[in-house]
Amino acid sequence: MNGAAKARARMTLGVLLFGSSFLLSACLKSTEPQASLLDLSGTWHYTGVQTSGIHEALDGKLTITRESGMSFHGLLILQAVNQQTGLPRQLTGVVSGSESGIDVIDFDADIESITRRHVGTIVADTIAGNWISPTDPTIAGTFRVVRETR
């Protein structure tokens, strides 16, 4: 191989390496949290009713602790009062969700190994809608959360 052929080979190899690294870097995604587009962080007052299964009145706090882009995470602490016996019980679970449509908030609350999927409409500082357990559709109800603090 003469000098000109070696130079072309090196040039071709350099172009291929540069192009490959450019394409690979374009495929990488940032793992840092994105700026929130929802503005849900803070404390919300949660009220609800379990309307199927054991009927319970639900009252407590939803705290959104982290947001990124269109998703959020937090904690739900409730007192559930059996509407037949009046006996209360404490419920606590982690929450994760997102905006699933224009003004539609969709989140799961994992409470006592049962996921309760909440889907509601947000208007100003209030989210209201229905929830159901995807694993046990006999557990369902309604909810409303109203922002207390940001």
Secondary structure, 3 states (H helix, E strand, C coil): CCHHHHHHHHHHHHHHHHHHHHHHHHHCCCCCCCCCCCCCCEEEEEEEEECCCCCEEEEEEEEEEEEECCEEEEEEEEEEEECCCCCEEEEEEEEEEEEEECCEEEEEEEECCEEEEEEEEEECCEEEEEEECCCCCCCEEEEEEEEEEC
